[in-house]
């Protein structure tokens, strides 16, 4: 399969989007916006460089960071240097890291042309490869995957820069005796999706990723179990509440996209009932819960002739995908719609709500493009929603993030005139290692840096923080981690949405050209 090309939609797209605004209650001021999505895209990709663990490359652009975690895995006799810190601490958690890479890869698969036109494709590929290089290291044999480096409990006792870490760097693994089908399935999905991304530019690497993905999926499917039951150390941080069934379907779906092998398609269809793909109607899509993603990808296969024999199951997948999308768009019944703040932001839960906003915006954007190409609409209990209406709502969520909100603040750090300056992030909140190479210990960090009222010394550019509460209120305090901590999986889906919005801006210019020509001919 090739990376999808989105060169140019019909110039009437912008006209229909303008018409759609009034139908779903998004102001025309928001539509014209004035937001620079190109700048937002560039900054979002910078964030991943700030989250890097390991030996930083010569072309590292976030210069307040330095090498860290250079002995990761040494205690266990394995090289686990590299990868990403998930948020404001320094533990390397495999499950959210893998989801981050899956979403970055999906963004490139859908909107690679737009990323290339902005000059950001190379940065997106670097962000993906930083993760997949680590997964290759972590997958040391077919049935062994290193799941975590560091201990959340001891890590949270310290407020240190990653360059100074004195906390435990013990590594934890899943294997045949300690299964983790959810982690194996998500890592398989990440590597399969990334194999599509690198298929043309780096075919050998693509093949290697696919080989690992297939082994990991087989491992996760054969030795079933939740990774947080095998590794209790993750329970308080990234517990697999949804279980492993969604990740097995998710992994198989991405392996089908990467290989076009009917074995994986049959798995997605034949295991749909048993693994909950047709029974779970979701209102969130996240690092833990993948059902909505599976359902959406499966429903996009319906109109392909080669899948006619699977049409009944795929239609059931589509019904569940529609439930998710309609709940986001406030078009469901029986109280199953996602709550919104008075300012119009989707609100799923208190802690790090923005992760659900970014994933919802991404799925709406991707599916609206699919519906437009197939000349279809979204059918909901409370009425029909056009692809343009879906895209307008996704855009309204992005514009809220960038500053069109009651607080008049951008929740993408470093973007706009006002943004969070006291992000809950150890590295950014302490003097840069490049500026001050003296050692800063655990308690010293808490005593001197954590409680300071001043802004962080370093700006965590491109980080999407947890965001406001259900009344649109936001308090920019370092100790307010529910709202001011950012995570890699918050920003990753934005990459694709920003790329799509940049396409729309380009189409707007084309539309103006068409209008000028039409006026001249008159």
C-alpha positions in Angstrom: 0.0 0.0 0.0 1.2 3.5 -0.8 1.1 6.6 1.3 -2.2 8.3 0.6 -2.0 11.3 -1.7 -4.2 14.3 -1.0 -3.1 16.7 -3.7 -6.2 18.9 -4.3 -9.9 18.6 -3.6 -12.4 20.4 -5.7 -12.2 24.1 -5.2 -15.8 24.1 -3.9 -14.6 22.4 -0.7 -14.0 25.8 1.0 -17.4 27.1 -0.1 -19.2 24.0 1.4 -17.1 24.3 4.6 -18.3 27.9 4.9 -21.9 26.7 4.5 -21.4 24.0 7.1 -20.3 26.4 9.8 -23.8 27.6 10.5 -25.1 24.1 10.6 -23.0 22.9 13.6 -22.7 26.1 15.5 -19.1 27.1 14.8 -18.6 30.9 14.4 -17.4 32.3 11.1 -14.7 34.1 13.1 -13.3 30.7 14.1 -13.5 29.5 10.5 -11.4 32.3 9.2 -9.3 31.9 12.3 -6.1 33.6 11.6 -4.1 30.7 13.0 -0.8 29.7 11.4 -1.2 26.0 11.1 2.3 25.7 9.5 3.9 27.3 12.6 1.8 25.0 14.8 2.9 21.9 12.9 6.6 22.9 13.0 6.4 23.5 16.8 4.5 20.3 17.4 7.3 18.2 15.9 9.9 20.1 17.9 8.3 18.7 21.1 9.3 15.2 20.3 13.0 16.2 20.3 12.5 17.6 23.8 11.2 14.2 25.0 14.1 12.2 23.6 16.0 9.9 25.9 19.5 8.6 25.0 22.4 10.1 23.1 21.1 13.1 21.2 22.0 13.4 17.5 24.2 16.2 15.9 21.1 17.8 14.4 19.2 18.1 17.7 17.2 21.3 17.5 16.0 21.5 21.1 19.3 22.7 22.4 18.5 22.9 26.1 18.4 19.1 26.3 21.5 16.9 26.4 22.3 13.1 26.6 20.5 11.1 29.2 19.7 7.5 30.2 22.9 6.2 28.6 23.0 3.1 30.8 19.4 2.1 30.3 19.1 -1.7 30.3 22.7 -2.2 31.4 21.6 -3.8 34.7 19.6 -6.4 32.7 22.3 -6.9 30.1 20.4 -5.3 27.2 20.8 -2.0 25.3 17.7 0.1 26.0 19.2 3.5 25.3 16.9 5.8 23.4 13.1 6.1 23.1 10.9 8.8 24.6 10.0 10.0 28.0 6.2 10.0 28.0 5.5 13.3 29.8 7.1 15.4 32.5 9.0 12.6 34.1 11.7 10.2 32.9 10.2 6.7 32.9 10.0 5.1 29.4 6.6 3.5 29.3 6.2 1.2 26.3 2.4 1.4 25.8 2.0 5.2 25.4 5.2 5.4 23.5 4.0 2.9 20.9 0.7 4.6 20.5 2.5 7.9 20.0 4.5 6.3 17.1 1.4 4.7 15.6 -0.3 8.1 15.5 2.7 9.9 14.1 2.9 7.2 11.4 -0.8 7.4 10.6 -0.4 11.1 10.2 2.4 10.6 7.6 0.5 7.9 5.8 -2.6 10.1 5.4 -0.9 13.5 4.9 2.6 12.9 3.8 2.3 15.2 0.8 1.3 18.1 2.9 4.1 17.5 5.4 6.5 17.4 2.5 5.2 20.7 1.1 5.8 22.4 4.4 9.4 21.0 4.8 8.4 19.0 7.9 8.2 15.5 6.5 11.8 14.8 7.4 11.2 15.9 11.0 8.1 13.7 11.2 10.2 10.7 9.9 12.9 11.4 12.5 10.3 11.5 15.3 8.9 8.1 14.2 12.3 6.5 13.7 13.5 7.7 17.2 10.7 5.5 18.6 11.0 2.5 16.2 14.8 2.3 16.7 14.1 1.9 20.4 11.4 -0.7 19.8 13.8 -2.8 17.7 16.2 -2.7 20.6 13.4 -3.6 23.1 12.3 -6.6 21.1 15.2 -8.8 21.9 13.7 -12.1 20.8 10.4 -13.2 19.3 8.6 -13.6 22.6 10.4 -10.9 24.7 9.6 -7.2 24.7 11.1 -4.8 27.2 8.1 -2.8 28.4 9.4 -0.1 30.7 12.7 1.5 31.8 12.6 3.2 35.2 10.3 3.0 38.2 7.4 5.5 38.4 7.4 5.5 42.2 11.1 6.4 42.7 11.0 8.7 39.7 8.2 10.8 41.1 10.1 11.2 44.4 12.7 13.2 42.4 12.5 16.5 40.6 15.6 16.3 38.4 16.7 17.0 34.9 17.0 13.8 32.8 20.7 14.6 32.4 21.1 14.3 36.2 19.0 11.2 36.9 19.8 9.2 40.0 16.6 7.2 40.2 16.3 3.5 39.4 16.6 2.6 35.7 15.6 -1.0 36.2 14.0 -2.4 33.1 10.9 -4.6 33.0 9.8 -7.1 30.2 7.0 -9.2 29.0 7.5 -12.7 27.8 5.8 -16.1 27.6 5.5 -16.4 31.4 4.6 -12.8 31.9 2.4 -11.9 28.9 1.3 -8.5 27.7 -0.9 -8.8 24.7 -1.9 -5.1 24.9 1.7 -3.9 24.8 2.7 -6.4 22.1 -0.3 -5.6 20.0 0.2 -1.8 20.2 3.9 -2.1 19.5 3.1 -4.3 16.5 0.7 -1.7 15.3 3.3 1.1 15.6 6.0 -0.9 13.7 3.6 -2.0 11.0 2.3 1.6 10.5 5.9 2.8 10.4 6.9 0.2 7.9 4.3 1.8 5.5 5.9 5.2 6.1 9.4 4.0 5.3 8.5 1.6 2.5 9.7 4.0 -0.3 12.5 6.0 1.4 14.1 3.2 3.4 12.8 -0.2 2.2 15.3 -2.3 4.2 14.3 -0.6 7.4 10.6 -0.9 6.4 11.1 -4.7 6.0 12.8 -4.9 9.4 10.0 -3.1 11.1 7.4 -5.4 9.5 9.3 -8.5 10.6 9.3 -7.3 14.2 5.6 -6.3 13.9 4.6 -9.7 12.7 6.6 -11.5 15.5 5.2 -9.2 18.2 1.6 -9.8 17.0 2.1 -13.6 17.0 3.6 -13.3 20.5 0.7 -11.2 21.8 -2.0 -13.4 20.3 -0.5 -16.7 21.4 0.4 -15.7 25.0 -2.5 -13.7 26.1 -2.7 -11.5 29.1 -2.8 -7.9 30.3 0.7 -6.4 30.7 -0.3 -4.6 33.9 -1.1 -8.0 35.5 2.4 -9.2 34.6 4.1 -6.0 35.5 2.4 -4.5 38.5 4.9 -1.6 38.4 2.8 0.1 35.6 -0.5 -0.3 37.3 -0.5 3.2 38.9 0.6 4.9 35.7 -0.5 3.2 32.5 -3.0 0.5 33.6 -4.6 -1.3 30.7 -8.2 -0.6 31.7 -9.6 -1.7 28.3 -7.7 -5.0 28.4 -5.8 -6.4 25.4 -8.6 -7.3 23.0 -8.6 -3.9 21.3 -4.8 -3.9 20.8 -4.9 -7.4 19.1 -7.5 -6.1 16.6 -5.6 -2.9 16.2 -2.3 -4.7 15.6 -4.0 -7.0 13.0 -5.6 -4.1 11.3 -2.3 -2.3 10.8 -0.6 -5.4 9.7 -3.2 -5.9 7.1 -2.6 -2.3 5.9 1.1 -3.0 5.8 1.0 -6.4 4.1 -2.3 -6.7 2.3 -2.2 -10.3 3.6 -5.6 -11.8 3.9 -4.5 -13.7 7.1 -4.7 -10.4 9.0 -7.9 -9.3 7.4 -9.5 -12.6 8.3 -8.3 -12.1 11.9 -10.0 -8.7 12.1 -13.2 -10.2 10.7 -13.3 -13.6 12.4 -12.2 -12.3 15.8 -14.5 -9.2 15.7 -17.1 -10.7 18.1 -14.8 -12.5 20.4 -12.4 -9.6 20.9 -15.1 -7.0 21.4 -14.7 -5.1 18.1 -18.5 -5.2 17.5 -19.7 -5.0 21.0 -18.0 -1.9 22.3 -19.5 1.4 21.3 -16.9 4.0 22.3 -16.8 7.7 23.0 -13.0 7.9 23.4 -9.9 6.9 21.5 -6.6 6.9 23.4 -3.4 5.1 24.3 -5.5 2.7 26.3 -8.7 2.3 24.2 -8.2 1.5 20.5 -11.7 0.1 19.5 -12.8 3.3 17.8 -9.6 3.3 15.7 -10.1 -0.3 14.7 -13.8 0.3 13.9 -13.0 3.3 11.7 -10.2 1.7 9.8 -12.4 -1.4 9.2 -15.3 0.6 8.0 -13.1 2.3 5.4 -12.6 -1.1 3.7 -16.3 -1.6 2.9 -16.4 -0.3 -0.6 -13.4 -2.3 -1.7 -14.5 -5.1 -4.0 -12.2 -7.6 -2.5 -13.9 -7.3 0.9 -17.4 -8.0 -0.3 -17.4 -11.4 1.4 -16.8 -9.6 4.7 -19.4 -6.9 4.2 -21.7 -8.0 7.0 -19.0 -7.7 9.7 -17.5 -4.6 8.2 -20.9 -3.0 8.3 -21.1 -3.8 12.0 -17.7 -2.2 12.5 -19.0 0.8 10.6 -22.0 1.1 12.9 -19.7 1.3 15.9 -17.4 3.8 14.2 -20.4 5.9 13.5 -21.4 5.8 17.1 -18.0 7.2 18.1 -18.1 9.9 15.5 -21.7 10.9 16.2 -21.0 11.1 19.9 -18.2 13.5 19.2 -20.5 15.6 17.0 -23.4 15.7 19.5 -25.6 13.6 17.2 -26.3 10.6 19.3 -29.3 9.8 21.6 -29.8 8.4 25.1 -27.1 10.6 26.7 -24.2 9.0 24.8 -22.8 12.3 23.4 -19.5 13.5 24.6 -19.8 16.5 27.0 -18.6 19.9 25.8 -17.4 22.9 27.9 -19.3 26.2 27.6 -16.5 27.3 25.2 -17.2 24.2 22.9 -14.3 22.0 23.8 -14.9 18.2 23.9 -14.6 17.1 27.6 -14.1 13.4 28.4 -12.5 13.5 31.8 -10.6 15.8 34.2 -7.1 14.5 33.9 -5.3 15.4 30.6 -8.5 15.9 28.7 -6.7 17.3 25.6 -5.5 13.8 24.6 -9.1 12.9 23.8 -9.6 16.2 21.9 -6.5 15.6 19.7 -7.4 12.0 18.9 -11.1 12.9 18.2 -10.0 15.7 15.9 -7.7 13.3 14.0 -10.3 10.6 13.5 -12.9 13.2 12.4 -10.4 14.6 9.9 -9.4 11.3 8.4 -12.9 9.9 8.2 -14.3 13.1 6.7 -11.7 12.8 3.9 -12.8 9.1 3.4 -16.5 10.1 3.2 -15.8 12.9 0.8 -13.9 10.6 -1.6 -16.6 8.1 -1.5 -19.3 10.8 -1.9 -21.0 9.8 1.4 -22.2 11.4 4.6 -22.2 10.3 8.2 -25.6 9.0 9.3 -26.4 9.7 13.0 -29.5 9.2 15.1 -30.0 13.0 15.2 -29.4 13.6 11.5 -26.9 13.4 8.7 -23.5 15.1 9.0 -21.6 16.0 5.9 -17.8 15.5 5.6 -17.4 19.3 5.5 -19.3 19.6 8.8 -17.1 17.0 10.4 -14.0 18.9 9.2 -15.3 22.2 10.5 -15.9 20.7 13.9 -12.4 19.2 14.0 -11.0 22.6 13.0 -13.0 24.2 15.8 -11.3 22.0 18.3 -7.9 22.8 16.9 -8.6 26.5 17.0 -9.7 26.2 20.6 -6.3 24.6 21.4 -4.5 27.4 19.6 -6.3 30.2 21.4 -9.9 30.6 20.3 -11.2 29.9 23.8 -12.6 31.8 26.9 -9.1 31.9 28.4 -7.7 33.3 25.2 -4.6 31.2 25.7 -2.9 28.6 23.5 -2.6 25.2 25.0 0.1 24.3 22.5 3.2 25.5 24.4 5.2 28.1 22.5 2.5 29.0 20.1 0.8 32.4 20.1 1.2 35.4 22.4 -0.1 33.5 25.5 0.5 29.9 26.5 1.3 27.9 29.7 4.7 28.9 31.0 4.8 26.7 34.1 4.4 23.3 32.4 4.7 20.3 34.8 8.0 19.0 33.3 11.2 18.3 35.1 13.6 19.1 32.3 12.0 22.4 31.2 11.4 23.7 34.8 15.1 23.5 35.8 18.0 25.4 34.4 19.2 23.8 31.2 22.1 21.4 31.5 23.8 23.4 28.7 23.7 26.5 30.9 24.4 24.9 34.3 26.3 21.7 34.4 26.4 21.4 38.1 24.6 18.4 39.5 21.0 19.0 40.8 19.7 16.3 43.1 16.3 14.9 43.9 15.4 17.1 46.8 17.3 20.1 45.5 15.0 20.1 42.5 11.9 20.1 44.6 13.2 22.6 47.1 14.4 25.2 44.6 12.8 24.6 41.2 9.5 22.9 41.6 7.7 25.5 43.8 9.0 28.6 42.0 6.4 31.0 40.7 8.6 32.1 37.8 8.1 30.7 34.4 10.1 27.6 33.4 13.6 28.4 32.3 13.1 26.5 29.0 10.0 26.5 26.8 8.6 23.1 26.0 7.7 24.1 22.5 5.0 22.0 20.8 3.7 20.3 24.0 -0.1 20.0 24.2 -0.9 20.3 27.9 -3.8 18.7 29.7 -5.9 21.7 29.2 -8.9 23.4 30.9 -11.6 22.0 33.2 -15.2 21.5 32.3 -15.9 25.2 32.7 -13.0 26.3 30.5 -10.9 27.3 33.5 -7.1 26.8 33.4 -4.6 27.4 36.1 -1.0 27.7 35.0 0.8 26.2 38.0 3.6 23.7 37.9 1.9 21.6 40.6 -1.3 21.5 38.7 -0.2 18.4 36.8 -3.8 17.5 35.8 -3.9 20.6 33.6 -0.2 21.6 32.9 1.5 18.3 32.2 1.9 17.4 28.5 2.3 13.9 26.9 3.7 12.7 23.6 0.4 11.1 22.7 -1.4 14.5 23.1 0.7 16.1 20.4 1.1 13.2 18.0 -2.4 13.2 16.4 -2.1 17.0 15.9 0.6 16.5 13.4 -1.9 15.0 10.9 -4.6 17.5 11.6 -2.3 20.5 11.2 -1.1 19.0 7.9 -4.7 18.7 6.6 -5.6 22.2 7.7 -2.6 23.5 5.8 -4.0 21.8 2.7 -7.2 23.6 3.2 -5.4 26.9 3.5 -3.7 26.1 0.1 -7.1 25.3 -1.4 -8.4 28.6 -0.2 -5.7 30.4 -2.3 -6.7 28.2 -5.3 -10.3 29.1 -4.7 -9.4 32.8 -4.8 -7.6 32.2 -8.1 -10.7 30.5 -9.5 -13.0 33.4 -8.4 -10.6 35.9 -10.0 -10.7 34.0 -13.3 -14.5 33.7 -13.2 -14.8 37.4 -12.5 -12.5 38.2 -15.4 -14.5 36.1 -17.8 -17.7 37.8 -16.9 
